[in-house]
Amino acid sequence: MATDPRDNLVAWLRDAHAMEEQAITMLNSQLKRLEHYPALKARIGQHIDETKRQEQVLQACLDRVGGGSSSLKDAAGKLTAMAQGMSGVFASDEVVKGSLASYTFEHMEIASYRILIAAAEAVGDAQTKAACERILAEEIAMADWLSDHMDDITRQFLSRDEAGLTAKR
């Protein structure tokens, strides 16, 4: 049985909406715990604002195409993010592992938005395509920032840890 490409687009928009809900929870958890990494804390704060806007844009796309978001997927994403956030409490290198997780998550988001852009283009939904292109640019910028600062965050962690200072967050 064939599936209408629009149905796939709607399903993937729901997935992206849940993904952004998960990101908001995960980023807020990181932000609350960061103490000694002001540049990382500031960039995460900025990305939380971007992510909240992204979630609203996706909700508007879903409302426009008649798809609505998935409460179950949103809740599952938030639960997963809360578990990820709690796992950092027990890691002695929380900031390093958090940076790794964030970098990985950003690349999953980048791939998701590239898929959404291709699907929107295939079904002729120019509004969704444009919205996802704007979001994609923000996700790439965050991934690039993390990439550009990963070495510094790691060195700062190692220096603090070696000096016996609180380094994990």
URTAKA-V957090 format. One record per residue. N is the residue number from 0. SS is DSSP state (2 for helix, 1 for strand, 0 for the rest). PSI is psi in degrees with one decimal (* if undefined). BURIAL is b if it has 24 or more other ideal C-beta (glycine too) atoms within 12 Angstrom, else e. Layout:
n={N N}
ss={SS SS}
psi={PSI PSI}
burial={BURIAL BURIAL}
This chain:
n={0 1 2 3 4 5 6 7 8 9 10 11 12 13 14 15 16 17 18 19 20 21 22 23 24 25 26 27 28 29 30 31 32 33 34 35 36 37 38 39 40 41 42 43 44 45 46 47 48 49 50 51 52 53 54 55 56 57 58 59 60 61 62 63 64 65 66 67 68 69 70 71 72 73 74 75 76 77 78 79 80 81 82 83 84 85 86 87 88 89 90 91 92 93 94 95 96 97 98 99 100 101 102 103 104 105 106 107 108 109 110 111 112 113 114 115 116 117 118 119 120 121 122 123 124 125 126 127 128 129 130 131 132 133 134 135 136 137 138 139 140 141 142 143 144 145 146 147 148 149 150 151 152 153 154 155 156 157 158 159 160 161 162 163 164 165 166 167 168}
ss={0 0 0 0 2 2 2 2 2 2 2 2 2 2 2 2 2 2 2 2 2 2 2 2 2 2 2 2 2 2 2 2 2 0 0 0 0 2 2 2 2 2 2 2 2 2 2 2 2 2 2 2 2 2 2 2 2 2 2 2 2 2 2 2 2 0 0 0 0 0 2 2 2 2 2 2 2 2 2 2 2 2 2 2 2 2 2 2 2 2 0 0 0 2 2 2 2 2 2 2 2 2 2 2 2 2 2 2 2 2 2 2 2 2 2 2 2 2 2 2 2 2 2 0 0 2 2 2 2 2 2 2 2 2 2 2 2 2 2 2 2 2 2 2 2 2 2 2 2 2 2 2 2 2 2 2 2 2 2 2 2 2 0 0 0 0 0 0 0}
psi={126.5 148.8 134.5 130.0 -31.1 -35.1 -40.0 -43.9 -46.6 -44.0 -41.3 -32.0 -40.8 -43.4 -43.2 -39.4 -46.2 -37.8 -42.2 -35.9 -42.9 -43.5 -42.0 -46.5 -45.8 -46.7 -40.1 -39.2 -44.6 -47.0 -43.2 -30.9 -16.7 129.8 -37.1 18.0 74.5 -36.8 -43.1 -42.9 -43.6 -42.1 -37.2 -41.2 -43.3 -41.6 -28.0 -45.0 -44.1 -43.8 -37.8 -41.2 -40.4 -43.2 -40.9 -39.6 -43.9 -39.6 -40.4 -40.0 -45.4 -42.8 -40.0 -39.5 1.1 25.1 -30.5 159.3 169.6 109.0 -37.7 -46.5 -40.8 -45.2 -41.3 -40.4 -42.6 -40.7 -42.8 -44.3 -38.1 -40.6 -40.9 -42.1 -40.6 -30.7 -27.9 -26.0 -33.2 -6.7 130.5 -16.3 46.7 -43.8 -36.6 -46.7 -36.3 -39.6 -41.0 -46.6 -41.1 -42.6 -43.2 -45.1 -41.1 -40.2 -31.0 -41.6 -42.5 -47.2 -41.1 -43.0 -31.6 -40.2 -45.7 -39.8 -45.6 -41.7 -43.8 -41.3 -41.4 -33.5 0.3 26.7 85.3 -33.5 -45.3 -40.6 -48.8 -41.5 -43.8 -31.5 -39.5 -43.5 -43.0 -43.1 -39.8 -38.9 -40.1 -41.8 -40.6 -43.9 -41.9 -41.5 -47.2 -43.0 -44.3 -24.6 -3.7 -44.3 -45.0 -42.2 -43.6 -46.2 -40.2 -42.9 -50.5 -41.3 -46.6 -44.0 -44.1 -34.2 -1.7 15.4 158.5 119.0 -26.5 -28.4 *}
burial={e e e e e e e e b b b b b b b b b b b b b b b b b b b b b b b e b b e e b e e b b e b b e e b b e b b e e b b e b b b e b b e e b e b e b b e e b b e e b b e b b e e b b e e b e e e e b b b b b b b b b b b e b b e b b b e b b b b b b e b b e e b e b e e b b e b b e e b b e b b e e b b e b b e e b b e e b b e b b e e b e e e e e e b b b}
